[in-house]
Amino acid sequence: MARVFADSGHEVDVFEKRSHIAGNCYDEYDQHGVLIHKYGPHYFRTDSEILLEYLSRFARWRSASYHVQAMIDGELVPLPISLSTLTTLTGRVFNEQELALYLQNARVGIGTSVEGQFEPKNAEEQCLVRFGTEIYQKFFLHYTAKQWGILPKDLSPSVTARIPLRYNFDQRYPEEKYQVLPSDGLTAMFKRMLFHPKIQVKINTIVGSEEIAALKLKYSLIFYTGPIDQYFNCVYGQLSYRSLYFEWKNFSFPYLWPCVQINYPNEHPYTRCVEIKHATGQLISSTTVCYEHPVRYCQDSTTEPYYPMLTQDNLQLLERYNVMVDEESVGSTPVHFVGRLAEYRYYNMDQILLKAYNLANMLV
Ligand SMILES: Cc1cc2nc3c(=O)[nH]c(=O)nc-3n(C[C@H](O)[C@H](O)[C@H](O)COP(=O)(O)OP(=O)(O)OC[C@H]3O[C@@H](n4cnc5c(N)ncnc54)[C@H](O)[C@@H]3O)c2cc1C
């Protein structure tokens, strides 16, 4: 958004509370010289040629390999659930019809709408309806419980609705047509995007609810990307988030694992181990892996708000804040709430980049 406005001749100030740009997409070289994704792995993928073309002004690309496996009963099994998964799990080759038949027998019907479609009320029902009990218990039940700190039956079905299912042997985790990364990293791409005479970036600068009135006097338009509840001083109460603790380990050999991500649904306190070198393609003799431990987010601690917790209570609270968001979008200095925290909604990078790009072009 800053770049679109600057290219149209507007002066833009960007305030960032952290000591660096690029938000959660930030990557950096660790002390061993390995390029790591500091806030969890960021696998860039998109179907949008418009977005790719725009970003290509700031990046050269490399094809990235996003393969994920899960440790199930002591064996590495490909994800997402596909013919490869069932073949590895059972030891016999599955074809399309056999997977369809397996799922047809395994699926648990829960509630039926007037149209005759299953209407899952929560994430557990969502998984049971799509995959049946065996796959749900082996792959999703404990993983989801670890990830969110609550059982799938207490989460919105939208949390697990994004889990892909494939009737082929394709083992790339995402579905999108373009699976790439900037060849010199994500931060470098955002740095070039912000490098413009009309853009001033102020890092280590928190915009709190107290600052907003003064900012409204100075600027003609504001985009807010922080947590929605904190903007309103949490007047209706706090929205909850899931946070992560990242445990890093370096090994003095080129690779630890066969692919970028290993999920551990059923053992260990961490959910997954990420070896980002598989995606960045960096040529270096050592490797750094990251174990992701889900933890509770607490506003007054060092934890970061990563994932909105889509529970009934939070969604109701969000509705109340959204009424105030609508009121902020009008007036002499409209404030637009954009992004994962400001909208309390999970976005992939390409989704939020495209949304920001379109919104900026509409308002510029
Ligand atoms: C663990 C994890 C893994 C992910 N993996 C992927 C992936 O593989 N692929 C993918 O496409 N997407 C992934 N994402 C999603 C990706 O991070 C988001 O799509 C993207 O970062 C959203 O951008 P954003 O601007 O909405 O939020 P953010 O990147 O969070 O940026 C918001 C910025 O605002 C700053 N800020 C917040 N409050 C204030 C304030 N009051 N004052 C000043 N600054 C403030 C924050 O410090 C932050 O830098 C992942 C996210 C997480 C958490």
Ligand as a Chemical Component Dictionary entry (heavy atoms), coordinates in Angstrom:
data_LIG
# 
_chem_comp.id                   LIG 
_chem_comp.type                 NON-POLYMER 
_chem_comp.pdbx_formal_charge   0 
_chem_comp.three_letter_code    LIG 
# 
loop_
_chem_comp_atom.comp_id 
_chem_comp_atom.atom_id 
_chem_comp_atom.alt_atom_id 
_chem_comp_atom.type_symbol 
_chem_comp_atom.charge 
_chem_comp_atom.model_Cartn_x 
_chem_comp_atom.model_Cartn_y 
_chem_comp_atom.model_Cartn_z 
_chem_comp_atom.pdbx_ordinal 
LIG C1  C1  C 0 3.724  -18.977 11.940 1  
LIG C2  C2  C 0 3.175  -18.427 10.660 2  
LIG C3  C3  C 0 3.432  -19.086 9.463  3  
LIG C4  C4  C 0 2.938  -18.572 8.266  4  
LIG N1  N1  N 0 3.207  -19.242 7.113  5  
LIG C5  C5  C 0 2.777  -18.741 5.943  6  
LIG C6  C6  C 0 3.088  -19.414 4.728  7  
LIG O1  O1  O 0 3.728  -20.455 4.702  8  
LIG N2  N2  N 0 2.632  -18.866 3.562  9  
LIG C7  C7  C 0 1.891  -17.720 3.539  10 
LIG O2  O2  O 0 1.521  -17.291 2.453  11 
LIG N3  N3  N 0 1.579  -17.077 4.688  12 
LIG C8  C8  C 0 2.005  -17.554 5.877  13 
LIG N4  N4  N 0 1.711  -16.897 7.044  14 
LIG C9  C9  C 0 0.862  -15.700 6.987  15 
LIG C10 C10 C 0 1.682  -14.413 6.786  16 
LIG O3  O3  O 0 2.524  -14.179 7.890  17 
LIG C11 C11 C 0 0.681  -13.294 6.655  18 
LIG O4  O4  O 0 -0.123 -13.482 5.512  19 
LIG C12 C12 C 0 1.295  -11.932 6.528  20 
LIG O5  O5  O 0 2.358  -11.717 7.399  21 
LIG C13 C13 C 0 0.178  -10.967 6.824  22 
LIG O6  O6  O 0 0.624  -9.684  6.727  23 
LIG P1  P1  P 0 -0.027 -8.580  7.637  24 
LIG O7  O7  O 0 0.511  -7.272  7.159  25 
LIG O8  O8  O 0 -1.478 -8.765  7.728  26 
LIG O9  O9  O 0 0.514  -8.886  9.109  27 
LIG P2  P2  P 0 1.950  -8.930  9.715  28 
LIG O10 O10 O 0 2.946  -9.568  8.818  29 
LIG O11 O11 O 0 1.800  -9.504  11.087 30 
LIG O12 O12 O 0 2.356  -7.378  9.820  31 
LIG C14 C14 C 0 1.754  -6.514  10.729 32 
LIG C15 C15 C 0 2.857  -5.622  11.261 33 
LIG O13 O13 O 0 2.276  -4.617  12.063 34 
LIG C16 C16 C 0 3.118  -4.418  13.186 35 
LIG N5  N5  N 0 2.298  -3.845  14.251 36 
LIG C17 C17 C 0 1.293  -4.472  14.914 37 
LIG N6  N6  N 0 0.742  -3.636  15.821 38 
LIG C18 C18 C 0 1.412  -2.467  15.705 39 
LIG C19 C19 C 0 1.309  -1.225  16.365 40 
LIG N7  N7  N 0 0.388  -0.998  17.321 41 
LIG N8  N8  N 0 2.165  -0.227  16.028 42 
LIG C20 C20 C 0 3.107  -0.413  15.066 43 
LIG N9  N9  N 0 3.250  -1.596  14.407 44 
LIG C21 C21 C 0 2.417  -2.600  14.725 45 
LIG C22 C22 C 0 3.637  -5.790  13.511 46 
LIG O14 O14 O 0 4.828  -5.734  14.271 47 
LIG C23 C23 C 0 3.843  -6.388  12.135 48 
LIG O15 O15 O 0 5.153  -6.174  11.669 49 
LIG C24 C24 C 0 2.153  -17.396 8.264  50 
LIG C25 C25 C 0 1.889  -16.745 9.464  51 
LIG C26 C26 C 0 2.393  -17.248 10.649 52 
LIG C27 C27 C 0 2.076  -16.536 11.930 53 
# 
loop_
_chem_comp_bond.comp_id 
_chem_comp_bond.atom_id_1 
_chem_comp_bond.atom_id_2 
_chem_comp_bond.value_order 
_chem_comp_bond.pdbx_ordinal 
LIG C1  C2  SING 1  
LIG C2  C3  SING 2  
LIG C2  C26 DOUB 3  
LIG C3  C4  DOUB 4  
LIG C4  N1  SING 5  
LIG C4  C24 SING 6  
LIG N1  C5  DOUB 7  
LIG C5  C6  SING 8  
LIG C5  C8  SING 9  
LIG C6  O1  DOUB 10 
LIG C6  N2  SING 11 
LIG N2  C7  SING 12 
LIG C7  O2  DOUB 13 
LIG C7  N3  SING 14 
LIG N3  C8  DOUB 15 
LIG C8  N4  SING 16 
LIG N4  C9  SING 17 
LIG N4  C24 SING 18 
LIG C9  C10 SING 19 
LIG C10 O3  SING 20 
LIG C10 C11 SING 21 
LIG C11 O4  SING 22 
LIG C11 C12 SING 23 
LIG C12 O5  SING 24 
LIG C12 C13 SING 25 
LIG C13 O6  SING 26 
LIG O6  P1  SING 27 
LIG P1  O7  DOUB 28 
LIG P1  O8  SING 29 
LIG P1  O9  SING 30 
LIG O9  P2  SING 31 
LIG P2  O10 DOUB 32 
LIG P2  O11 SING 33 
LIG P2  O12 SING 34 
LIG O12 C14 SING 35 
LIG C14 C15 SING 36 
LIG C15 O13 SING 37 
LIG C15 C23 SING 38 
LIG O13 C16 SING 39 
LIG C16 N5  SING 40 
LIG C16 C22 SING 41 
LIG N5  C17 SING 42 
LIG N5  C21 SING 43 
LIG C17 N6  DOUB 44 
LIG N6  C18 SING 45 
LIG C18 C19 SING 46 
LIG C18 C21 DOUB 47 
LIG C19 N7  SING 48 
LIG C19 N8  DOUB 49 
LIG N8  C20 SING 50 
LIG C20 N9  DOUB 51 
LIG N9  C21 SING 52 
LIG C22 O14 SING 53 
LIG C22 C23 SING 54 
LIG C23 O15 SING 55 
LIG C24 C25 DOUB 56 
LIG C25 C26 SING 57 
LIG C26 C27 SING 58 
# 
